[in-house]
């Protein structure tokens, strides 16, 4: 969590898809800080006229080349020290001649922020029926049960953006995603977070695929053995949705985009009872939620279990992912 979601200049998160009417494309100055891949050039990028500055502890990625950023200035530096220096410099500048320009820019981005927040809230309440649980609605119910200091470990993959959008974290150190390893990170990360912050409520959010990759039998045994309870919320679409979406995105007219049967083996039929696996390994509570009206009660019981010293798993069934579903 590197920028407070409730700040009037927060204008949304790009992830790998870009943003409609995003501020990056219209920015005249872009400051990149400790980001290996700040944008996807084929999807969104700064204007060719923008001045781009990059601060990173390994700006050139000399040990492992990941991405090249076209910059006006690249600085290999500690981000904290660099930002302190920038703040000190800004405080020494007389900005009295630029107040109107600053106010106009602030008002413009503040309007984008307000429209963005209103849009997220509209998605939260746009709910079809009790039998169909949409991710924005499920996450809005989770948000209602968390305090500002709860720590969220996000590995929702195909729901990365909704998780970030809806939970609206604003306290530094309360929202993490994996910056390195692939699927399965959330389980061990949640245990580590609880051991490091024993007084905080830890919540791991994942998909059903990433849940399986975490080796939940080991994770929940460790959570009990080392007294590191946390809540897992599974956004379950009963399939390998993210790999399928990646294939469809790369091969837009290929076989994966036209497949209607499961000959690509991307669905989980029959689905695993994830909550039962966790309980068998050491969790104190587990629930499979298939109706929207059941979410709040399951979250209350799960968080009560966690606060009493045992891990809990809430497996929320979203609409089932099927091969050939539209990308998005």
N, C-alpha and C positions, 0 to 999 in steps of 0.2 A: 504494500500500500504506500505509494510514493506521492500521491496527491489527494487531498481530502475531497471526497465525492460531493460534499455539501458546499464546497467553495464556489462562489459565483463565476469563477473563471474555468471551472471544470467543464469540459465540453464533450465528454464521452471517451470511449476506448475503441481503438481501431481493430485490435487483434489482427487477423490476416485478411480481413474483408474490406477494410476501409469504412468510411462513414459518409452517408449522404450529407452533402453540404458541410463537410468537415472543415476544420480550421487549418489543417496542415497545408492543403492546396493553395490557400489564399495568404499564408503567412509570408512576411518579407524577411523574417529572421527565425531560424530554427536552431535550438540548442539541444543536442543529443547528449545524454548523460548515462554512461554505463549501460548501453543497450546494444546487444550484438546485432540484432536485426530490427531496426526501428521502423521500417516500412517495407512493403512488398512492391517492388518497382512496377510490376505488371498490373498491379491493382490500384495502388495509390502512392503518391510521392509528393515532395514539395515542388513548388513552381521552379522552373529553370532560372528564374530571376532571384530566387531566395538566397540569402546568405546563410550558409549552414556551418555551424561550429560543433565540434565533437570533443567531449571530455570523457576519457576512459582510462582505467588502470592498465589496459593493454589495447591501446587504440588501433594499432595495426594488426592485431591478432597474429603476432609473429609465430606463435607455437601451433596455431590451428586456424587457418584462414576460413572464416565463416561468411564474410560479407564485406563488400567494399562500399564505403560511403563517400560520395563526391562532396568534399568540404572546402570551405574557404580557409579553415584553420582547424588542425587536429592537435589536441593536447593530451599527452600521456601524463595523467595526474590523479591524485586521490580526490574523489568527487567532493567529499566533505570540505577538504582544504580549499579546493577550487571555488566552491560555492561561498565559503566564508570570505574569500578574497573578492569575489564578485559583489557580494552584499556590501562589503566595506567600501568598494569603489562606487557603487550606486548611491550609497549614503552621502558621499562627498560631492555628488554632482548637483548642480543647481538646475532643477527641472521646472522652475517657475514659468519659463517661456513655452513649455510643452503641456501644461495642465489640460488645456482644452482637447488636445489630441489624445492624451492618456484617458480622459473621461469618455471621449467618443468611442475609443477602442474597448474600454471596459464595459460600457453599456451595450456595445454590439455583441461581445462574447457572453455577457450576462444574459442577453436575450436568447442566445443559442443554448445556454445552460438551462434556462427555464423551459424552453421548448423540449429539450432532451428529457428533462425530469418528467414533464407532463406526458410525454410519449411513453416512457417506461411505466408510469402509473396506469396509463390506458391499457397497456398490454397485460398488466397484473389483473385487472378486473374483467378483461375480455375472456370470459370462461364459458365454454359450450354447455356443459352439464356436469352433474355429479359423477357421471361415468367416465368423463374425459378430463384428465389432469394435464394442464399445460405447464411447462417449466416456470414461466413467469409467475403464475399463480402460486405454485408450490413453494417457490423461493420467497415470495412475499409473505407467506405464512411463517416460514423459517425466520425471516427478518424480524417478525413481530415477537419472536420468542428469545431473541439474542440481545444482550446488552452491548454497549459501545466498545467494551473491552474484550469481548469474546474474540477468540482467534480462529480464523477460517483458513483451512487448507483446501484450495480449489484444484480439482483435477477432473472437471466435468467434460473436458475435451470438446464435444460438439455443443456443449452448453456453456463454454467459457464466458461468452459475452453476457448471456442472461444472468449468470452467477454474479459477475462483476457489476452489471447494471442494477440489478434488483437489490442486492444486499447493501449497496451504498455505504461501504466502509469509509470511515473518515479519520480514524485514529491510527497513527503510524504503528506498524508492527502487528496489525490485526488482520491482514489479508496477504496470503502467500500463494504463489503458483510455482510449479517446478520450472527451474531455469536450465535444467540439464537432462536428467534421466527421463526416460519415456514412461509408459503406463505402469502404474503400480506404486508411484511415489507417495501417494497421500497417506497410506497406512503407517509406514515407518516415520514419515514426517510428523504425523499427529502425535505419535508416541514421544518423539523427540521434543515437540513443542510442549507437551504436558510435563515432561521431566524438567524442562527448562523454566516453565511458568506454571508451577503446580497450583497456583491460586486462580488460574484463568480457566474458563470454559473453552474447550477445544472442539471444533467441528470440522470434520473432513467431508467434502462434497465430491462425489465421483459418479461416473457412469457405471453400468453393470460390467462392461468390459474391463475398465480400469480397476474395478473392485476385484475381479478375478485375478488380474495381474498382480495385485498387492499380496497375494497368498494369504487370504483372510484367516485361515486356520492358524497360521503362525502369528500374524499380527495380533489377533485377539487373545491368544495364549500369552504373548509377551505383555500386552496391556494389563492383563490380570496379574501376571507374575511380578511386574515392576510397578504395580499400582499407578498406572498411567491411563485412567479412563478418558474416553472421548466419544463424541457422537459421530456416527457415520450416516450421512444422508445419500442414498443412491438414487440418481435420476435414471430410471430403468426403462430403456426402450427395447429390451430383449434382442440386442443384436450388436454387431460390430459396425456401428453407424459411421464413426469417424473415418476408418479406413475406406469404407465404401464411398463416402462423400469425397475423399481425396482422389480416389480413382475416377469418380465421375467428373470432378473438377478438372483433372488433367486430360482425361479422354472424354470430352464433352459429347462426342458422337459415337463413342466406342460401345463395346458389348455391355460394359458395366452400367452404362446410362440407359440401356434398353431392357436389361434383364428384369423379368417379372417373377421368375421362380428362384428358389434358393440354391441353384446349382453352383453359385459362387461361395456358398457356405458362410454367410455373414449374419445369419439369425441364430438365436439361442432357443431352439425347440427340441425337447421341452426345456423351459427355463429352470434355472437353479433356485433353490430356496435359500437365498443369501442370508436372511435373518437367522435361519436355523443353523447354518454353518457357523455363524458368529457365536451363537449361544453354545453350541457344542464345544467350541474352542475356549470359551471363558467369558463371553459377554453376558451381562445380566439381563438384557432386554432386547427383543427384536420384534419388528412388526412389518408385515407386508401390506402396503396401503394401495388399494385399487379404486377408492372413491374419494373425491375431493373433500367431502364432509368428515372424513376420518383423519385428515392430516393433522389438525391441531391437537387432537387427543393423543395421537401417536407421538408427536413432538414433545408434548408436556411430559408424558411418561418416560420417553427416552432421555430427556434432559434431567429429569428427577433421578433416574437411575445413575446417570453420569455424575451428578453432584453428590450422590451417595456412595461413589467409589467404584462403580462398574461401568464398563463400556456398553454402548447400545448402538443398534443399527435400525434405521428406518428405510425400508425399501419401497420407494414411491414409483408406481407404474405409470409412466407416460404413455402416449399413444405408441403402439408397436411400430418399429422401423421395418420397412419392407424394401427389398431390392427394387430399384427403379424409382423410388420416391424422389421428388424434386430436390435439388441441392438447396440447402437453406435451413 
